[in-house]
Amino acid sequence: MESFGRTLLLIGLVLVLLGGLIVLVARFNLPLGRLPGDIRIERENFRFYFPLATGLLISLVLTVILNLIARLWKK
């Protein structure tokens, strides 16, 4: 039962950090979603948007954060 509580705390901490990151991105007007590698095709009656570079950047940041948390958790 103790491990379940720790897991819930970790999930809550990750959600708080992610929420804070979203607030900072909005406040400082960072170009997430408008990076050079994002694919955008706009036609008269059609729009296609695939945020490739943004997804890769977010994945990289989350990987680093979660690896740091995992290393600290083991000690």
Phi, psi and omega in degrees: 000329180293322180293326177295320177296319178295321179297317178296320177296319179294316178298318178297319179296318178297318179295321178295317178295319178295319177297318177296322177295320178295320178296318179294319179298317180292322183289319182268005176054046177289150188277034177297131184094351179229030181283160183301332181273359179285135183265126179223122177236121180236125176239187182298309181242024187211137174226133176229129182224123178229105184280071184296306182295321178295317178297318178294320179295315179295320178298317179297314180297315179294324177298315179296314181297313182292326175293320177296318178296318180296320179293320179291327182292327182286335183282000000 
